[in-house]
């Protein structure tokens, strides 16, 4: 009986392991995660949107639930940090964003609501000033 329970437990653990692993991309599929060291630039789209250049190969859109970029200028610093122990950013819950407005006079914490990797067509359709 004990060996049967151990076998069932082993099978259940083996079946659950892929669900617990970090997201992986299939051959030819776009990566679902990135690392902060892969960030090459960013552009503020509007009061709630930030576009990220990841490795010069893809563009991601971070959508905020608050107006954290309202009043931000092109020279105001934006901070991007991964949240938690992992160095991989796979979703909104993994990214901390902050903005320092008015030349450092006002600090704003952004609440990341969605993080989406744009398709090559969507990235190419961004206006020139919005491309990170």
N, C-alpha and C positions, 0 to 999 in steps of 0.2 A: 504494500500500500504506500509506504514512504517513497519507494523508488518511483512509483507511478505519479505521485504528487510532484516529486522533484523533476520528472520528465515533463510534466504539464507546465510547471513553472519555468523550465528552461525554454520550452517552445514559446510560451507567452512572452518571455523576455526577448527572445530572438525576433519575434514578430514586432515588438514595440521599438526595438533599437533603431530602425530606419526613421521612424517618426521623431525620435529624439535627436538625431544627428543634425548637424548644420545643413542648411539648404544647399544643394549642389545643382549645378547646371548640367543638363544633358548636352551631348555633342551638338554644337550649332545653336544652342539655346542661349539667350542673353543671361549674364550673371544676375543672380537675385540679391547679391550682397556686395558691399565694397568696404574698404578699410580707409580710415581717415588719412593715412599717408598717401592714398591714391588721389586725393582731392587736388586739382590743379587750378581751380578758380571758381568763382561764384558771381552771380548777378542777381540783384534784387529786381523781381518782376513787378511787384506792387506791394502794398502794405502787408500782405499775407503770403507772398510767394517768393521763394528763393530757388534759383536754378544752380545746379552744381555740375561742374565739369569733373568727371571721374576718369582719371588716367588718360585724358585726351581721346578716349574711345567712346564715351557715353555721356549722356546728359540726364540728370535726375531732377525732379521737381519736388521740393519740400513745401507743403502747404501748411500754414499755421492757422490755429483757431483764434488767434488774437491779432491785432494790428501792430505787431511788434516792429515793423519796418516803416511805420508812418513817420514821415519827417526825416528818414535816413537819407544821407547824401552819398555820392559815389566814393567819398574818402572816409566815411565812418566805418570803423572796424566791426566786423562780424566774427563771432567766435563759433566754431563748430567742434564738438567733442563727442566721442562715443560714450554712451551711458552703460554702466555695468562693467563686468569683468572681461567680456569678450571684446576683441579688437575689430570685430565685424559689425557693419551696420546693414541690417536686413529689413528694417521697418522703422516707422516713426518712433516706436518705443526705445530704439537704440541710439537716438540722436538728440543731443542737447544743442540748442542754438540760442545765441544771445547777440544783441546789437547794442553798440555804444553810440548814442546819437549826439548831435550838436557838438562835435569835436571832443567828446568825452564828458560832457556835462550831464548826460542822462543815460542810464543803463536800462535796457529792456530785455526781459527774459521772454523768449518765444516758446509757444506751446505747439510742438509739431503734431499735426493731426494726421497727415498722410505723407508718405514718401513713395514716389512713383518713378520708375525708370522709363524715360520717354523712348518711343520707337525712333529709329533713324529718320523717318518721315516727319514725326512730330518735332524732333530736334531741329531738322533742316527748316521747318516752317516758322521757327521763332524769328521775330524781327531782329535785325542786326544788333541793336543795342541790348537785347535780352540774352543773346548767346553768351554763355560763360566762357 
